Amino acid sequence: RASAFRATKTIENGAEYIKGTVNEAVVLPPKDKVAGSYHWDFERLLSLSLIPLTIASVVNGAHPITDLCLGVILPFHCHLGFDAMITDYFPSRRSPALNKVLTWSLRGATLIALYGCYEFNTNDVGMTELVKK
Amino acid sequence: TVESATGGQVTNKDPLNKTFNIYRWNPDKPAEKPHLQQYQVDLNACGPMVLDALIKIKNEQDSTLTFRRSCREGICGSCAMNINGINTLACLAKIDRNASNTKIYPLPHMYVVKDIVPDLTHFYKQYKSIEPFLKKKTAPKDGEREHYQSIADRKKLDGLYECILCACCSTSCPSYWWNSDEYLGPAVLLQAYRWMIDSRDDYAQERREALQNPFSVYRCHTIMNCTRTCPKGLNPGRAIAMIKKEMALE
């Protein structure tokens, strides 16, 4: 019997991501502390450090050191945030090509942002001044 | 009119008819698209919970309506489904007598076996992968047959052992919707934490190490739909946060 359109799948069709029989446990991905807890620690470290940094910029005004720190930490913080979104919505096991394209464009964008912040902080007024305006 | 089981005096109540919109799909006719079927139920001749209505519909109106149920008291976890947008147990969800209709859907983002029965195979496989049993490194000493645990240590398990694996929380989590093949989900992680902090278990560190990858735990972004929807009042979001904390401090 032909069925052109199925809105849902039954067990007979196979939910493709179920690997092995019903009695076998799911195989967890390979262990990698860098991709695991170290990555998460680093993410939270950057987020936390941004709080006193931003407060210092707001209170003290423009200062080369806070501008430098912001100019490095902000692009990295945003990079990690966008990277988490890419892993969520385009994981490599499901959309390998799109994941690669997006990850590398993100890395390129972060490098440009880093360079831009550096240029801005050294040759122009600086990030805090820019926000003040 | 309402009949009384004990044969006592009963006040005649006017029938209070409400509509139930129930998701239907038949795997024997897979070409037919899933659709909502409407049923009218007299709430004054029906028990207070959604499961009572479902059973009444199955008994009196449409015996092909298929759903899981067992204990009817919120302890087995069979009747987990999406009622008016919220994942709960049908046997604990009171029918809203003021609303004009009640929508009953299967648990979201799950493959459907029939009508409102989801396929929980992968969910159970994920539960098995965290090794939800006591593991000791040394055999018990001669003469000692129990694994002793202090009252304080036993208290740590409160709020964790009560989980009935109904899958309401995991199927309410958007991260689990998008990544259910690798993200373990709040229910399984709650149980992983339950075994990690059990003082009788010797493999806490190995349990944490098994989760060291970007997906098993770290797809949780503290959306907290899980805690909000748990029909038993448990807090999987907090358990996941404690796992992250313990993994960070290692």
Chai-1 contact restraints between the chains, C-beta under 6 A:
chainA,res_idxA,chainB,res_idxB,connection_type,confidence,min_distance_angstrom,max_distance_angstrom,comment,restraint_id
A,S3,B,P30,contact,1.0,0.0,6.0,A-B,restraint_1
A,S3,B,A31,contact,1.0,0.0,6.0,A-B,restraint_2
A,R6,B,P30,contact,1.0,0.0,6.0,A-B,restraint_3
A,A7,B,K33,contact,1.0,0.0,6.0,A-B,restraint_4
A,A7,B,P34,contact,1.0,0.0,6.0,A-B,restraint_5
A,T8,B,V112,contact,1.0,0.0,6.0,A-B,restraint_6
A,K9,B,Y111,contact,1.0,0.0,6.0,A-B,restraint_7
A,T10,B,P27,contact,1.0,0.0,6.0,A-B,restraint_8
A,I11,B,D119,contact,1.0,0.0,6.0,A-B,restraint_9
A,A15,B,Y111,contact,1.0,0.0,6.0,A-B,restraint_10
A,Y17,B,D181,contact,1.0,0.0,6.0,A-B,restraint_11
A,I18,B,T121,contact,1.0,0.0,6.0,A-B,restraint_12
A,I18,B,H122,contact,1.0,0.0,6.0,A-B,restraint_13
A,V22,B,T121,contact,1.0,0.0,6.0,A-B,restraint_14
A,A25,B,K125,contact,1.0,0.0,6.0,A-B,restraint_15
A,A25,B,K128,contact,1.0,0.0,6.0,A-B,restraint_16
A,A25,B,S129,contact,1.0,0.0,6.0,A-B,restraint_17
A,V26,B,K125,contact,1.0,0.0,6.0,A-B,restraint_18
A,V26,B,Q126,contact,1.0,0.0,6.0,A-B,restraint_19
A,V26,B,S129,contact,1.0,0.0,6.0,A-B,restraint_20
A,L28,B,S129,contact,1.0,0.0,6.0,A-B,restraint_21
A,L28,B,A210,contact,1.0,0.0,6.0,A-B,restraint_22
A,L28,B,S216,contact,1.0,0.0,6.0,A-B,restraint_23
A,P29,B,N213,contact,1.0,0.0,6.0,A-B,restraint_24
A,P29,B,F215,contact,1.0,0.0,6.0,A-B,restraint_25
A,K31,B,E209,contact,1.0,0.0,6.0,A-B,restraint_26
A,K31,B,Q212,contact,1.0,0.0,6.0,A-B,restraint_27
A,D32,B,N213,contact,1.0,0.0,6.0,A-B,restraint_28
A,K33,B,Q212,contact,1.0,0.0,6.0,A-B,restraint_29
A,A35,B,P214,contact,1.0,0.0,6.0,A-B,restraint_30
A,G36,B,Q212,contact,1.0,0.0,6.0,A-B,restraint_31
A,G36,B,N213,contact,1.0,0.0,6.0,A-B,restraint_32
A,S37,B,M247,contact,1.0,0.0,6.0,A-B,restraint_33
A,S37,B,A248,contact,1.0,0.0,6.0,A-B,restraint_34
A,W40,B,Y218,contact,1.0,0.0,6.0,A-B,restraint_35
A,D41,B,A248,contact,1.0,0.0,6.0,A-B,restraint_36
A,D88,B,W178,contact,1.0,0.0,6.0,A-B,restraint_37
